[in-house]
């Protein structure tokens, strides 16, 4: 399998290249700076005129337009592992998924996918509990809340219905029924930690996932790339991959 790694010069791009080569895949490196650990690096996807079986994108959400246009034009299945997309950019992804298979997840961790499934089940069972999401990341992460926290919130709402998301609680206001609190912590070199707390005032259930090395996201992205092989056009997520392997 030939994999185009978009954002090949970044830390995660480098990890994706390592994972792809370990799996025996051929790699094409693309990075807007035109630099990566590979001997040949293209500055733009459109600079590469060869064939490919899949694109793995670890660049930046601002590259969504170029990424989706190139992928659709060349009919290449695509794994999008970036976060922070605007509503317009998410629309581009949904449109692309009508023509090619697109794997889009805010978090490429299999562990996070399992956590999300557990949280959804707990939220449905503990319908009256207060729910809070706390996410921790390194001090260089730009978007807040994290895409993973928003993904978890969406899973909770799929079990309970739309909730009033309170992001970064502040001011003078008591918690109200239907609130879903989301707090973001940015400190040091924390790779990523997500903590979901549910409480009825008598007992508290806490479900936590912590990433220790960013290599796990690259590993998940390569699993996603293999998962897309032979798939019909559509929008796929890590939940589809987990359910396909475990259920």
Secondary structure, DSSP 8 states (H G I E B T S, - for coil): -EEEEETTTSHHHHHHHHHHHHTT-EEEEE-TTS--SSS-EESSGGG--S--SEEEE-S-GGGHHHHHHHHHHHT-EEEE------HHHHHHHHHHTTTSEEEE-S---HHHHHHHHHHHHHHHHSTTSEEEEEEEE-TT--SSS-HHHHHHHHHHHHHH---EEEES--SS----TTEEEEEEEE-TT--EEEEEEEE-SS-EEEEEEEES-THHHHHHHHHHHHHTTT--SEEE-HHHHHHHHH-
